[in-house]
């Protein structure tokens, strides 16, 4: 909720949310809202916009929710590749599915197996069955 103290950062969370970058309100949608939903399910959740902090926080049993569109480091991408190879989870969400990192070939070819170029402008839409 708005106006409250910052959420705690767990050193070994069940879920690690990585946001940050451009063109989105990462603090609202990929921190507060996602943390709230996952926390209601009883999970410990941490959010960061630092790829260095994210790389240092990943651990066995942690799921990384990758929703950033920021510049990445080789150390970070190597750490995510190792995390997955060791059985760790990763979920690419929204901006994290965009083709911003052509040099991270493992992401595009093996982890995500697709990519998006962006999306339409924010606006009303209709859900059809």
Secondary structure, 3 states (H helix, E strand, C coil): CCCCCCCCCCCCCCEEEECCCCCCCHHHHHHHHHHHHHHHCCCCEEEECCHHHHHHHCCCCCEEEECCCCCCCHHHHHHHHHHHHCCCEEEECHHHHECCCCCCHHHHHHHCCCCECCCCCCCCCCCCC
